Amino acid sequence: MRGIKPLLVTLGLVLGAAACGGSEQCSGIICSNCAASGDCNIQCPEGQVQYCGHFGYFDDPDLRCAWCDNP
């Protein structure tokens, strides 16, 4: 059972990366800092979690995509 959590996190990141689109498409907000004190903080509906990352979709290495999705 301990191995399932990393698997679910990886799956969420992969699915989340797909949600950001194939180029500069982001289904949430485009921001620059995924840290807790950064500008990527968004309010997610109950039952969803925030995902944030670059995932290679932007030409600018400082851009991030933050969005809400199911865990």
Stockholm file with secondary structure:
# STOCKHOLM 1.0

chainA/1-71         MRGIKPLLVTLGLVLGAAACGGSEQCSGIICSNCAASGDCNIQCPEGQVQYCGHFGYFDDPDLRCAWCDNP
#=GR chainA/1-71 SS CTTHHHHHHHHHHHHHHHHTCSSSCCSSEEESCCSTTSTTCCCCCTTCEEEEECTTCCSSTTCEEEEEECC
#=GC SS_cons        CTTHHHHHHHHHHHHHHHHTCSSSCCSSEEESCCSTTSTTCCCCCTTCEEEEECTTCCSSTTCEEEEEECC
//
